[in-house]
Amino acid sequence: MVTPDCPPRNTAIPLEPPVDTFADDVPASDCKIRGDQVPTCQYGYIGPDAVRIALIGDSHAEAFQPALWPILNANKWALTTYIGFQCILAEPSVGGCDQALPKVKAALVENPYDLLIVTNFDDGMSVDRYRAVWDPILEAGGRIAVVRDNPPTTADALEC
């Protein structure tokens, strides 16, 4: 609204989510990987016929998580989260999951999920670094869906 070249928001269309409630759209903070501790949170359907899904990654996975909540029960999906600051499921590990990665890998290989959703900041890591962790999960019978990171924002867009 300060930059003349940027059109203002159409005030006739309400913001979604409303500004007064969007701050509540965050996951519980006690579910974050710290050091070698791997706390997880479970959401959704809890029946014995649940499709077991795991979400793993960094803050990008954490931001993606609320999009899954409304569809979990209807699809009989049980979601388990493995989320940490700068947590990337790759080797050598970087950031917040380096100490916890052996425990996370063991959990994903020993009891494979029906689907593992992986998303994180794309720092240009080679595919081989991901495959070092992903291949054993796939060999154990797990399936992996990758949600690609958002494209980088241009300086012009940020200025606008």
N, C-alpha and C positions, 0 to 999 in steps of 0.2 A: 504494500500500500504506500510505501515511501518512494519506491522507484517508479518513475512515470511510465516506463516501457512495460511494466507488469500490470496486467488487468487485475482489478480487485475481485475478490470472491463475490459470487452472486449471493447477496444476503437473503434473497427470497427462498433459497434452498438451505434447509437446516444442516448443520454439520453432523456427521455420523462417525464415531459416536459423539454424543453431545459433550461439549467441553467440560461440563461439571461432572461427568462420569468416566471419561476416558482414562483417568489416572487409576481407576480401579481395575483396569483391564491388564493386570500383570500377574504372573505366576507367583506362587509362594516362594519366598527367599530362602527357606530352609531346605530347598531341593537342589541346591547348587553344589557341584563338585568343588571341594577345597582340599588342597594338599593331596593326601592319599585316601581321603574319605570320599565315598561314592554314595551319597544319599540320593534316593530316587523318589519320585512321586507317581502315584497311580491315579488315572482319571478314567471315567467312562464306565462301560459295561463290566460287571463283575461275575457274570454267569460262567459256568464251566465250559460253555461252547463259545467263549469269547475268541475273537481274532486278536492275537497278541501283537501289539505294535510298540516299537520303541522309537523315541525321538532323541537324537543325539547331536550335540553341537555346542556352539557358543551363543552369544546374545542373539544371533540371527535365528537360531532354533528356538530360543526363548520367545522371540517376537512372533514366530510362526505358530507356536503352541496354541494360543487362544483361538486361532482359526479352526483348529480341529475339535475343540470342546463341543460345539453345537451338533456335530455329526457322530460323535462317538457312540452314544447309546442306541441310536437308530440303526447303526450298522453293526452293533454288537462288537465294537472295538474296545479293547482294554489298552490304554496308552500308559507306557512307563517312560519317564524322562531321565535322560543322562545329559545334564546341561551344566556347563561351567564357563567361567570367564576365559575367553580365548581358547575354548576347548575344541580341538580339531582331531578327528579320528584318523590320524596319520602317524607315520614313523619316519624319522625321529619326531617325537611329539614336541610341540611348542606350546607355550602359554600355560593355561590353568589346568591342563589335564596330564601334564608330563608324569607326575607321581602316581596319579590314579589310573593311567592308561592300562597297565597290566591287569588290574582288577576289572576294568570295563571290558577289555578284550576277552577275559576269561568268562565273564557273565554272558557275553554275546555269543561265544563259541559253545560253552557247556550247555546252554539252554536256549537254542536259537529262537528268535522271534519269528512270527509269520512274515513280518515286514519290519525293516529298520529304515527309518527316514533320517537322512543325514543332511544337514545344512550348516554352513558356517561361512565366515568371511573368506573370500577368495583372495589369498595373498600370492597367487601365481605358483603354488606348489606343484611339483611334478606329479603326474599320475602314479608313478612308482611309489611315492611316499604314501599315497592313499592305499594302493594295492597291497602294501606290506601288512596292513591291518584288515582290509576288506576281504582279501582272498581266503584267509582261514575262516572267516564268518560264512562266506559263500560255500566253502567246502564242508562246513558243518550243517549245511542245509538252510541257512538264512537267506533272505532276499533283501536287497538294498535298493531303495529309491533315493535318488539324489535330487534335492531341490537346489538348483543353481543360485548363486548369490546374485543380488541386484547388480546391474551395471553401475560402474562408478558415476558419480555425479560430476557434471562439468562445472568449471568455475563460473560460467555464465549462469547456469541454473541456480547455483548457490547465491550468486549476487542478486538474482531476481528474487 
